[in-house]
């Protein structure tokens, strides 16, 4: 199918119809002679997803993309570049090659690189695309990554795995041992043959549980983009322990660079206080990491409540790893005060430790989404409350 999709007339069709309605194209399929419309349409849909997620791949001529779902599940170019910046060395192997996004970026920092993938169609796709991208000196191995690492006599500076997170019946799985390949079962071989091991896992994975299951780690990176956690990265090497360094990153905001250890978090004592002049909402990467007391102590903030994960101060604190707000007032949950405080009845609503969802609050109050103000429905040590704020200038 690669050869068929590479024909000039098919490539022209894909680009000419990139912005057309897919349903309309299918209905007119008989008009396009010598064009494999179904396969071309799949390329169109995949290219649309790649345009923003994988811009350098999208811009490259004659690349053939896998199905749209594979694009959705792959690393973004931003995330792949981040991983590529963590390591360099002589030898690198990716045991779960897939469509090869991570391999293409990480491999640039190594002289010898091996792509391992058990699905022959993906292996052939990677061979073709790497040639188009000018990626050379790649050893392609069409075999099971787990079997390869068990049997090989080679040693690698870095072994990378992105285990599949779907079971036999395509259900999502979130425990390390349920992923394929089973990293826990392979761990003796990975440690024997890899100087460093990098494992990408689902954002929904329990971090502390995974550290225990993996037998420890050196670092865990919680990688977010635009305040949405995309990846959990576990780095294992000779310095691995059950108290690894936890790093939080948002690739869209360099200020979200915070690190801590769970041993410090567990022993920390965070002061509590009533709402002051400023309110702070941590980036989701910190919330996923569980840096609740560590971030308060690092920035000299008071926490509103043990379970609210909002923070406050009397004077503004710079470089907080999240969003900062100027408190305007506390308001009561009734229509008269809401209309008085928010005349246009339009505001951004956030819920933190409050017995109602954003949708329920909007339905009950009639508040519309948007505007310059922010309404936090939360709980402090004195009880439930609504806090009306405005975002500090210059923040996203």
Secondary structure, DSSP 8 states (H G I E B T S, - for coil): -HHHHHSHHHHHHHHHTTTS-HHHHHHTGGGSTT--HHHHHHHHHHHHHHHHHSHHHHHSTT-----HHHHHHS--HHHHHHHHTT--EEEEEETT-TT-HHHHHHGGGEEEEEEE-S-HHHHHHHHHHHHHHT--SEEEE-S-HHHHHHH----EEEEEE--B-B-TTS-B--SGGGSBS-HHHHHHHHHHHEEEEEEEE-TTS-HHHHHHHTT-BSEEEEEESSS-EEEEEEEESTT-BSS-EEEEEETTEEEEEEEE-HHHHHH----B----SEEEEE-HHHHHHT-HHHHHHHHT-EES-TTT-EEEESS--TT-SEEEEEEEEEE-SSHHHHHHHSTT-B-EEEEES-SS-HHHHHHHH--BS-SSEEEEEEEETTEEEEEEEEE-TT--
